[in-house]
């Protein structure tokens, strides 16, 4: 795991503790694409790290 991956995991873990939700993710948009950089789920959403979809199809 590289430094960025470790930082993303730390951010998601802290956010899950503070917010208390089952699914957290960090994403970005660009070139009309919605990309999930990192996702963590505790029996929540089916979204996963690396998912990408057309921005106009994202909720």
PQR file with spaces between the fields and no chain letter, atoms N, CA, C, O and H, PARSE charges and radii, in Angstrom:
ATOM       1  N    UNK     1       0.853   -1.176    0.000 -0.4000 1.5000
ATOM       2  CA   UNK     1       0.000    0.000    0.000 -0.0000 2.0000
ATOM       3  C    UNK     1       0.900    1.240    0.000  0.5500 1.7000
ATOM       4  O    UNK     1       1.875    1.306    0.748 -0.5500 1.4000
ATOM       5  N    UNK     2       0.566    2.214   -0.838 -0.4000 1.5000
ATOM       6  CA   UNK     2       1.393    3.415   -0.888 -0.0000 2.0000
ATOM       7  C    UNK     2       0.877    4.463    0.097  0.5500 1.7000
ATOM       8  O    UNK     2      -0.147    4.255    0.747 -0.5500 1.4000
ATOM       9  H    UNK     2      -0.226    2.160   -1.445  0.4000 1.0000
ATOM      10  N    UNK     3       1.578    5.575    0.205 -0.4000 1.5000
ATOM      11  CA   UNK     3       1.227    6.621    1.156 -0.0000 2.0000
ATOM      12  C    UNK     3      -0.162    7.193    0.942  0.5500 1.7000
ATOM      13  O    UNK     3      -0.875    7.470    1.907 -0.5500 1.4000
ATOM      14  H    UNK     3       2.410    5.744   -0.324  0.4000 1.0000
ATOM      15  N    UNK     4      -0.555    7.375   -0.315 -0.4000 1.5000
ATOM      16  CA   UNK     4      -1.884    7.913   -0.597 -0.0000 2.0000
ATOM      17  C    UNK     4      -2.968    6.945   -0.140  0.5500 1.7000
ATOM      18  O    UNK     4      -3.960    7.363    0.458 -0.5500 1.4000
ATOM      19  H    UNK     4       0.024    7.150   -1.099  0.4000 1.0000
ATOM      20  N    UNK     5      -2.789    5.665   -0.413 -0.4000 1.5000
ATOM      21  CA   UNK     5      -3.769    4.663    0.017 -0.0000 2.0000
ATOM      22  C    UNK     5      -3.932    4.676    1.540  0.5500 1.7000
ATOM      23  O    UNK     5      -5.050    4.593    2.050 -0.5500 1.4000
ATOM      24  H    UNK     5      -1.983    5.326   -0.898  0.4000 1.0000
ATOM      25  N    UNK     6      -2.830    4.778    2.251 -0.4000 1.5000
ATOM      26  CA   UNK     6      -2.882    4.807    3.718 -0.0000 2.0000
ATOM      27  C    UNK     6      -3.626    6.036    4.213  0.5500 1.7000
ATOM      28  O    UNK     6      -4.407    5.948    5.160 -0.5500 1.4000
ATOM      29  H    UNK     6      -1.922    4.845    1.837  0.4000 1.0000
ATOM      30  N    UNK     7      -3.389    7.187    3.578 -0.4000 1.5000
ATOM      31  CA   UNK     7      -4.074    8.418    3.976 -0.0000 2.0000
ATOM      32  C    UNK     7      -5.571    8.340    3.685  0.5500 1.7000
ATOM      33  O    UNK     7      -6.387    8.776    4.497 -0.5500 1.4000
ATOM      34  H    UNK     7      -2.755    7.258    2.809  0.4000 1.0000
ATOM      35  N    UNK     8      -5.932    7.783    2.526 -0.4000 1.5000
ATOM      36  CA   UNK     8      -7.349    7.629    2.192 -0.0000 2.0000
ATOM      37  C    UNK     8      -8.047    6.699    3.183  0.5500 1.7000
ATOM      38  O    UNK     8      -9.170    6.972    3.607 -0.5500 1.4000
ATOM      39  H    UNK     8      -5.269    7.429    1.866  0.4000 1.0000
ATOM      40  N    UNK     9      -7.383    5.600    3.552 -0.4000 1.5000
ATOM      41  CA   UNK     9      -7.950    4.685    4.548 -0.0000 2.0000
ATOM      42  C    UNK     9      -8.134    5.387    5.888  0.5500 1.7000
ATOM      43  O    UNK     9      -9.161    5.210    6.543 -0.5500 1.4000
ATOM      44  H    UNK     9      -6.471    5.378    3.208  0.4000 1.0000
ATOM      45  N    UNK    10      -7.157    6.177    6.299 -0.4000 1.5000
ATOM      46  CA   UNK    10      -7.252    6.905    7.564 -0.0000 2.0000
ATOM      47  C    UNK    10      -8.431    7.869    7.543  0.5500 1.7000
ATOM      48  O    UNK    10      -9.197    7.940    8.505 -0.5500 1.4000
ATOM      49  H    UNK    10      -6.322    6.321    5.767  0.4000 1.0000
ATOM      50  N    UNK    11      -8.576    8.607    6.452 -0.4000 1.5000
ATOM      51  CA   UNK    11      -9.695    9.549    6.321 -0.0000 2.0000
ATOM      52  C    UNK    11     -11.031    8.816    6.399  0.5500 1.7000
ATOM      53  O    UNK    11     -11.937    9.256    7.106 -0.5500 1.4000
ATOM      54  H    UNK    11      -7.954    8.549    5.671  0.4000 1.0000
ATOM      55  N    UNK    12     -11.159    7.715    5.686 -0.4000 1.5000
ATOM      56  CA   UNK    12     -12.414    6.961    5.683 -0.0000 2.0000
ATOM      57  C    UNK    12     -12.709    6.366    7.052  0.5500 1.7000
ATOM      58  O    UNK    12     -13.855    6.397    7.501 -0.5500 1.4000
ATOM      59  H    UNK    12     -10.423    7.358    5.111  0.4000 1.0000
ATOM      60  N    UNK    13     -11.704    5.829    7.721 -0.4000 1.5000
ATOM      61  CA   UNK    13     -11.912    5.275    9.062 -0.0000 2.0000
ATOM      62  C    UNK    13     -12.370    6.348   10.039  0.5500 1.7000
ATOM      63  O    UNK    13     -13.290    6.118   10.824 -0.5500 1.4000
ATOM      64  H    UNK    13     -10.773    5.804    7.356  0.4000 1.0000
ATOM      65  N    UNK    14     -11.739    7.515   10.000 -0.4000 1.5000
ATOM      66  CA   UNK    14     -12.133    8.600   10.892 -0.0000 2.0000
ATOM      67  C    UNK    14     -13.553    9.069   10.595  0.5500 1.7000
ATOM      68  O    UNK    14     -14.339    9.310   11.511 -0.5500 1.4000
ATOM      69  H    UNK    14     -10.991    7.702    9.363  0.4000 1.0000
ATOM      70  N    UNK    15     -13.874    9.196    9.313 -0.4000 1.5000
ATOM      71  CA   UNK    15     -15.213    9.641    8.928 -0.0000 2.0000
ATOM      72  C    UNK    15     -16.272    8.638    9.373  0.5500 1.7000
ATOM      73  O    UNK    15     -17.334    9.035    9.851 -0.5500 1.4000
ATOM      74  H    UNK    15     -13.235    9.000    8.569  0.4000 1.0000
ATOM      75  N    UNK    16     -15.994    7.334    9.221 -0.4000 1.5000
ATOM      76  CA   UNK    16     -16.962    6.329    9.645 -0.0000 2.0000
ATOM      77  C    UNK    16     -17.187    6.383   11.147  0.5500 1.7000
ATOM      78  O    UNK    16     -18.316    6.210   11.608 -0.5500 1.4000
ATOM      79  H    UNK    16     -15.130    7.012    8.833  0.4000 1.0000
ATOM      80  N    UNK    17     -16.140    6.618   11.912 -0.4000 1.5000
ATOM      81  CA   UNK    17     -16.278    6.724   13.364 -0.0000 2.0000
ATOM      82  C    UNK    17     -17.098    7.950   13.745  0.5500 1.7000
ATOM      83  O    UNK    17     -17.953    7.872   14.627 -0.5500 1.4000
ATOM      84  H    UNK    17     -15.223    6.758   11.537  0.4000 1.0000
ATOM      85  N    UNK    18     -16.850    9.072   13.095 -0.4000 1.5000
ATOM      86  CA   UNK    18     -17.548   10.313   13.424 -0.0000 2.0000
ATOM      87  C    UNK    18     -18.998   10.309   12.963  0.5500 1.7000
ATOM      88  O    UNK    18     -19.885   10.754   13.690 -0.5500 1.4000
ATOM      89  H    UNK    18     -16.155    9.136   12.378  0.4000 1.0000
ATOM      90  N    UNK    19     -19.238    9.808   11.759 -0.4000 1.5000
ATOM      91  CA   UNK    19     -20.572    9.872   11.158 -0.0000 2.0000
ATOM      92  C    UNK    19     -21.402    8.641   11.491  0.5500 1.7000
ATOM      93  O    UNK    19     -22.612    8.745   11.696 -0.5500 1.4000
ATOM      94  H    UNK    19     -18.517    9.446   11.169  0.4000 1.0000
ATOM      95  N    UNK    20     -20.763    7.480   11.547 -0.4000 1.5000
ATOM      96  CA   UNK    20     -21.474    6.260   11.890 -0.0000 2.0000
ATOM      97  C    UNK    20     -22.272    5.649   10.756  0.5500 1.7000
ATOM      98  O    UNK    20     -23.279    4.985   11.001 -0.5500 1.4000
ATOM      99  H    UNK    20     -19.780    7.396   11.381  0.4000 1.0000
ATOM     100  N    UNK    21     -21.848    5.857    9.532 -0.4000 1.5000
ATOM     101  CA   UNK    21     -22.549    5.282    8.397 -0.0000 2.0000
ATOM     102  C    UNK    21     -21.901    3.963    7.988  0.5500 1.7000
ATOM     103  O    UNK    21     -20.750    3.704    8.339 -0.5500 1.4000
ATOM     104  H    UNK    21     -21.030    6.396    9.334  0.4000 1.0000
ATOM     105  N    UNK    22     -22.621    3.136    7.257 -0.4000 1.5000
ATOM     106  CA   UNK    22     -22.093    1.833    6.855 -0.0000 2.0000
ATOM     107  C    UNK    22     -21.181    1.910    5.650  0.5500 1.7000
ATOM     108  O    UNK    22     -20.306    1.059    5.491 -0.5500 1.4000
ATOM     109  H    UNK    22     -23.556    3.347    6.972  0.4000 1.0000
ATOM     110  N    UNK    23     -21.360    2.910    4.792 -0.4000 1.5000
ATOM     111  CA   UNK    23     -20.539    3.028    3.587 -0.0000 2.0000
ATOM     112  C    UNK    23     -19.977    4.435    3.479  0.5500 1.7000
ATOM     113  O    UNK    23     -20.700    5.422    3.614 -0.5500 1.4000
ATOM     114  H    UNK    23     -22.071    3.602    4.921  0.4000 1.0000
ATOM     115  N    UNK    24     -18.681    4.509    3.234 -0.4000 1.5000
ATOM     116  CA   UNK    24     -18.001    5.783    3.008 -0.0000 2.0000
ATOM     117  C    UNK    24     -17.129    5.606    1.773  0.5500 1.7000
ATOM     118  O    UNK    24     -16.584    4.527    1.540 -0.5500 1.4000
ATOM     119  H    UNK    24     -18.093    3.708    3.125  0.4000 1.0000
ATOM     120  N    UNK    25     -16.999    6.671    0.980 -0.4000 1.5000
ATOM     121  CA   UNK    25     -16.102    6.596   -0.158 -0.0000 2.0000
ATOM     122  C    UNK    25     -15.565    7.974   -0.497  0.5500 1.7000
ATOM     123  O    UNK    25     -16.169    8.998   -0.179 -0.5500 1.4000
ATOM     124  H    UNK    25     -17.442    7.547    1.169  0.4000 1.0000
ATOM     125  N    UNK    26     -14.418    7.971   -1.148 -0.4000 1.5000
ATOM     126  CA   UNK    26     -13.790    9.181   -1.655 -0.0000 2.0000
ATOM     127  C    UNK    26     -13.787    9.041   -3.172  0.5500 1.7000
ATOM     128  O    UNK    26     -13.345    8.033   -3.722 -0.5500 1.4000
ATOM     129  H    UNK    26     -13.926    7.139   -1.407  0.4000 1.0000
ATOM     130  N    UNK    27     -14.292   10.076   -3.829 -0.4000 1.5000
ATOM     131  CA   UNK    27     -14.412    9.993   -5.285 -0.0000 2.0000
ATOM     132  C    UNK    27     -13.944   11.289   -5.931  0.5500 1.7000
ATOM     133  O    UNK    27     -13.658   12.280   -5.258 -0.5500 1.4000
ATOM     134  H    UNK    27     -14.652   10.895   -3.381  0.4000 1.0000
ATOM     135  N    UNK    28     -13.876   11.251   -7.241 -0.4000 1.5000
ATOM     136  CA   UNK    28     -13.559   12.451   -8.003 -0.0000 2.0000
ATOM     137  C    UNK    28     -14.353   12.423   -9.301  0.5500 1.7000
ATOM     138  O    UNK    28     -14.809   11.374   -9.756 -0.5500 1.4000
ATOM     139  H    UNK    28     -14.108   10.446   -7.788  0.4000 1.0000
ATOM     140  N    UNK    29     -14.501   13.596   -9.875 -0.4000 1.5000
ATOM     141  CA   UNK    29     -15.147   13.694  -11.178 -0.0000 2.0000
ATOM     142  C    UNK    29     -14.196   14.398  -12.129  0.5500 1.7000
ATOM     143  O    UNK    29     -13.458   15.302  -11.737 -0.5500 1.4000
ATOM     144  H    UNK    29     -14.131   14.448   -9.505  0.4000 1.0000
ATOM     145  N    UNK    30     -14.224   13.983  -13.353 -0.4000 1.5000
ATOM     146  CA   UNK    30     -13.399   14.604  -14.381 -0.0000 2.0000
ATOM     147  C    UNK    30     -13.692   13.959  -15.710  0.5500 1.7000
ATOM     148  O    UNK    30     -13.939   12.756  -15.788 -0.5500 1.4000
ATOM     149  H    UNK    30     -14.824   13.249  -13.672  0.4000 1.0000
ATOM     150  N    UNK    31     -13.664   14.761  -16.758 -0.4000 1.5000
ATOM     151  CA   UNK    31     -13.943   14.268  -18.108 -0.0000 2.0000
ATOM     152  C    UNK    31     -15.266   13.510  -18.168  0.5500 1.7000
ATOM     153  O    UNK    31     -15.379   12.492  -18.852 -0.5500 1.4000
ATOM     154  H    UNK    31     -13.463   15.738  -16.695  0.4000 1.0000
ATOM     155  N    UNK    32     -16.277   14.021  -17.437 -0.4000 1.5000
ATOM     156  CA   UNK    32     -17.617   13.432  -17.406 -0.0000 2.0000
ATOM     157  C    UNK    32     -17.642   12.018  -16.832  0.5500 1.7000
ATOM     158  O    UNK    32     -18.544   11.241  -17.147 -0.5500 1.4000
ATOM     159  H    UNK    32     -16.185   14.848  -16.882  0.4000 1.0000
ATOM     160  N    UNK    33     -16.652   11.669  -15.985 -0.4000 1.5000
ATOM     161  CA   UNK    33     -16.578   10.357  -15.341 -0.0000 2.0000
ATOM     162  C    UNK    33     -16.586   10.547  -13.826  0.5500 1.7000
ATOM     163  O    UNK    33     -15.891   11.421  -13.306 -0.5500 1.4000
ATOM     164  H    UNK    33     -15.919   12.300  -15.729  0.4000 1.0000
ATOM     165  N    UNK    34     -17.359    9.744  -13.127 -0.4000 1.5000
ATOM     166  CA   UNK    34     -17.385    9.682  -11.668 -0.0000 2.0000
ATOM     167  C    UNK    34     -16.556    8.462  -11.277  0.5500 1.7000
ATOM     168  O    UNK    34     -16.913    7.336  -11.623 -0.5500 1.4000
ATOM     169  H    UNK    34     -17.923    9.034  -13.549  0.4000 1.0000
ATOM     170  N    UNK    35     -15.454    8.676  -10.558 -0.4000 1.5000
ATOM     171  CA   UNK    35     -14.534    7.590  -10.205 -0.0000 2.0000
ATOM     172  C    UNK    35     -14.398    7.478   -8.691  0.5500 1.7000
ATOM     173  O    UNK    35     -14.217    8.483   -8.003 -0.5500 1.4000
ATOM     174  H    UNK    35     -15.165    9.591  -10.277  0.4000 1.0000
ATOM     175  N    UNK    36     -14.486    6.256   -8.174 -0.4000 1.5000
ATOM     176  CA   UNK    36     -14.325    5.997   -6.748 -0.0000 2.0000
ATOM     177  C    UNK    36     -12.850    5.679   -6.492  0.5500 1.7000
ATOM     178  O    UNK    36     -12.330    4.661   -6.950 -0.5500 1.4000
ATOM     179  H    UNK    36     -14.634    5.440   -8.733  0.4000 1.0000
ATOM     180  N    UNK    37     -12.190    6.570   -5.752 -0.4000 1.5000
ATOM     181  CA   UNK    37     -10.780    6.372   -5.443 -0.0000 2.0000
ATOM     182  C    UNK    37     -10.588    5.355   -4.331  0.5500 1.7000
ATOM     183  O    UNK    37      -9.650    4.558   -4.360 -0.5500 1.4000
ATOM     184  H    UNK    37     -12.612    7.397   -5.379  0.4000 1.0000
ATOM     185  N    UNK    38     -11.484    5.386   -3.351 -0.4000 1.5000
ATOM     186  CA   UNK    38     -11.386    4.466   -2.210 -0.0000 2.0000
ATOM     187  C    UNK    38     -12.780    4.310   -1.616  0.5500 1.7000
ATOM     188  O    UNK    38     -13.512    5.290   -1.476 -0.5500 1.4000
ATOM     189  H    UNK    38     -12.246    6.033   -3.328  0.4000 1.0000
ATOM     190  N    UNK    39     -13.144    3.089   -1.269 -0.4000 1.5000
ATOM     191  CA   UNK    39     -14.451    2.824   -0.662 -0.0000 2.0000
ATOM     192  C    UNK    39     -14.296    1.825    0.469  0.5500 1.7000
ATOM     193  O    UNK    39     -13.483    0.904    0.397 -0.5500 1.4000
ATOM     194  H    UNK    39     -12.549    2.293   -1.382  0.4000 1.0000
ATOM     195  N    UNK    40     -15.091    2.019    1.519 -0.4000 1.5000
ATOM     196  CA   UNK    40     -15.173    1.078    2.625 -0.0000 2.0000
ATOM     197  C    UNK    40     -16.649    0.859    2.930  0.5500 1.7000
ATOM     198  O    UNK    40     -17.418    1.816    3.019 -0.5500 1.4000
ATOM     199  H    UNK    40     -15.752    2.768    1.578  0.4000 1.0000
ATOM     200  N    UNK    41     -17.039   -0.383    3.087 -0.4000 1.5000
ATOM     201  CA   UNK    41     -18.435   -0.700    3.342 -0.0000 2.0000
ATOM     202  C    UNK    41     -18.551   -1.765    4.421  0.5500 1.7000
ATOM     203  O    UNK    41     -17.858   -2.782    4.386 -0.5500 1.4000
ATOM     204  H    UNK    41     -16.415   -1.161    3.014  0.4000 1.0000
ATOM     205  N    UNK    42     -19.431   -1.518    5.372 -0.4000 1.5000
ATOM     206  CA   UNK    42     -19.770   -2.484    6.417 -0.0000 2.0000
ATOM     207  C    UNK    42     -21.213   -2.924    6.189  0.5500 1.7000
ATOM     208  O    UNK    42     -22.133   -2.453    6.859 -0.5500 1.4000
ATOM     209  H    UNK    42     -19.994   -0.692    5.400  0.4000 1.0000
ATOM     210  N    UNK    43     -21.398   -3.836    5.230 -0.4000 1.5000
ATOM     211  CA   UNK    43     -22.730   -4.310    4.848 -0.0000 2.0000
ATOM     212  C    UNK    43     -23.629   -3.177    4.377  0.5500 1.7000
ATOM     213  O    UNK    43     -24.830   -3.175    4.647 -0.5500 1.4000
ATOM     214  H    UNK    43     -20.651   -4.218    4.686  0.4000 1.0000
ATOM     215  N    UNK    44     -23.049   -2.223    3.677 -0.4000 1.5000
ATOM     216  CA   UNK    44     -23.806   -1.099    3.142 -0.0000 2.0000
ATOM     217  C    UNK    44     -23.916   -1.196    1.634  0.5500 1.7000
ATOM     218  O    UNK    44     -24.325   -2.226    1.098 -0.5500 1.4000
ATOM     219  H    UNK    44     -22.073   -2.225    3.457  0.4000 1.0000
ATOM     220  N    UNK    45     -23.556   -0.143    0.963 -0.4000 1.5000
ATOM     221  CA   UNK    45     -23.642   -0.057   -0.490 -0.0000 2.0000
ATOM     222  C    UNK    45     -22.688   -1.036   -1.172  0.5500 1.7000
ATOM     223  O    UNK    45     -21.713   -1.490   -0.573 -0.5500 1.4000
ATOM     224  H    UNK    45     -23.223    0.693    1.399  0.4000 1.0000
ATOM     225  N    UNK    46     -22.979   -1.348   -2.412 -0.4000 1.5000
ATOM     226  CA   UNK    46     -22.136   -2.239   -3.201 -0.0000 2.0000
ATOM     227  C    UNK    46     -21.005   -1.500   -3.915  0.5500 1.7000
ATOM     228  O    UNK    46     -20.245   -2.108   -4.669 -0.5500 1.4000
ATOM     229  H    UNK    46     -23.771   -0.979   -2.899  0.4000 1.0000
ATOM     230  N    UNK    47     -20.892   -0.198   -3.681 -0.4000 1.5000
ATOM     231  CA   UNK    47     -19.838    0.584   -4.325 -0.0000 2.0000
ATOM     232  C    UNK    47     -18.476    0.074   -3.865  0.5500 1.7000
ATOM     233  O    UNK    47     -18.299   -0.294   -2.704 -0.5500 1.4000
ATOM     234  H    UNK    47     -21.509    0.295   -3.069  0.4000 1.0000
ATOM     235  N    UNK    48     -17.513    0.055   -4.790 -0.4000 1.5000
ATOM     236  CA   UNK    48     -16.191   -0.439   -4.417 -0.0000 2.0000
ATOM     237  C    UNK    48     -15.087    0.397   -5.055  0.5500 1.7000
ATOM     238  O    UNK    48     -15.303    1.087   -6.051 -0.5500 1.4000
ATOM     239  H    UNK    48     -17.657    0.354   -5.734  0.4000 1.0000
ATOM     240  N    UNK    49     -13.924    0.320   -4.466 -0.4000 1.5000
ATOM     241  CA   UNK    49     -12.763    1.044   -4.965 -0.0000 2.0000
ATOM     242  C    UNK    49     -12.542    0.703   -6.440  0.5500 1.7000
ATOM     243  O    UNK    49     -12.552   -0.463   -6.835 -0.5500 1.4000
ATOM     244  H    UNK    49     -13.749   -0.241   -3.657  0.4000 1.0000
ATOM     245  N    UNK    50     -12.343    1.749   -7.240 -0.4000 1.5000
ATOM     246  CA   UNK    50     -12.076    1.555   -8.659 -0.0000 2.0000
ATOM     247  C    UNK    50     -13.300    1.666   -9.550  0.5500 1.7000
ATOM     248  O    UNK    50     -13.161    1.726  -10.772 -0.5500 1.4000
ATOM     249  H    UNK    50     -12.335    2.696   -6.919  0.4000 1.0000
ATOM     250  N    UNK    51     -14.499    1.695   -8.973 -0.4000 1.5000
ATOM     251  CA   UNK    51     -15.707    1.845   -9.790 -0.0000 2.0000
ATOM     252  C    UNK    51     -15.675    3.170  -10.537  0.5500 1.7000
ATOM     253  O    UNK    51     -15.257    4.186   -9.983 -0.5500 1.4000
ATOM     254  H    UNK    51     -14.613    1.646   -7.981  0.4000 1.0000
ATOM     255  N    UNK    52     -16.109    3.165  -11.779 -0.4000 1.5000
ATOM     256  CA   UNK    52     -16.217    4.381  -12.595 -0.0000 2.0000
ATOM     257  C    UNK    52     -17.470    4.287  -13.436  0.5500 1.7000
ATOM     258  O    UNK    52     -17.774    3.240  -14.008 -0.5500 1.4000
ATOM     259  H    UNK    52     -16.448    2.339  -12.229  0.4000 1.0000
ATOM     260  N    UNK    53     -18.198    5.396  -13.507 -0.4000 1.5000
ATOM     261  CA   UNK    53     -19.385    5.453  -14.371 -0.0000 2.0000
ATOM     262  C    UNK    53     -19.463    6.839  -15.002  0.5500 1.7000
ATOM     263  O    UNK    53     -18.837    7.788  -14.530 -0.5500 1.4000
ATOM     264  H    UNK    53     -17.951    6.247  -13.043  0.4000 1.0000
ATOM     265  N    UNK    54     -20.236    6.937  -16.068 -0.4000 1.5000
ATOM     266  CA   UNK    54     -20.486    8.230  -16.698 -0.0000 2.0000
ATOM     267  C    UNK    54     -21.144    9.138  -15.674  0.5500 1.7000
ATOM     268  O    UNK    54     -22.058    8.714  -14.966 -0.5500 1.4000
ATOM     269  H    UNK    54     -20.745    6.166  -16.451  0.4000 1.0000
ATOM     270  N    UNK    55     -20.696   10.364  -15.587 -0.4000 1.5000
ATOM     271  CA   UNK    55     -21.200   11.310  -14.606 -0.0000 2.0000
ATOM     272  C    UNK    55     -22.712   11.493  -14.708  0.5500 1.7000
ATOM     273  O    UNK    55     -23.381   11.621  -13.683 -0.5500 1.4000
ATOM     274  H    UNK    55     -19.953   10.708  -16.161  0.4000 1.0000
ATOM     275  N    UNK    56     -23.258   11.507  -15.906 -0.4000 1.5000
ATOM     276  CA   UNK    56     -24.705   11.702  -16.052 -0.0000 2.0000
ATOM     277  C    UNK    56     -25.512   10.485  -15.610  0.5500 1.7000
ATOM     278  O    UNK    56     -26.739   10.560  -15.552 -0.5500 1.4000
ATOM     279  H    UNK    56     -22.715   11.403  -16.739  0.4000 1.0000
ATOM     280  N    UNK    57     -24.850    9.349  -15.292 -0.4000 1.5000
ATOM     281  CA   UNK    57     -25.530    8.173  -14.744 -0.0000 2.0000
ATOM     282  C    UNK    57     -25.360    8.040  -13.244  0.5500 1.7000
ATOM     283  O    UNK    57     -25.957    7.158  -12.626 -0.5500 1.4000
ATOM     284  H    UNK    57     -23.853    9.288  -15.339  0.4000 1.0000
ATOM     285  N    UNK    58     -24.548    8.913  -12.647 -0.4000 1.5000
ATOM     286  CA   UNK    58     -24.308    8.871  -11.196 -0.0000 2.0000
ATOM     287  C    UNK    58     -25.487    9.507  -10.465  0.5500 1.7000
ATOM     288  O    UNK    58     -26.097   10.456  -10.957 -0.5500 1.4000
ATOM     289  H    UNK    58     -24.063    9.629  -13.149  0.4000 1.0000
ATOM     290  N    UNK    59     -25.791    8.984   -9.309 -0.4000 1.5000
ATOM     291  CA   UNK    59     -26.872    9.555   -8.498 -0.0000 2.0000
ATOM     292  C    UNK    59     -26.369   10.730   -7.715  0.5500 1.7000
ATOM     293  O    UNK    59     -27.131   11.347   -6.970 -0.5500 1.4000
ATOM     294  H    UNK    59     -25.295    8.213   -8.910  0.4000 1.0000
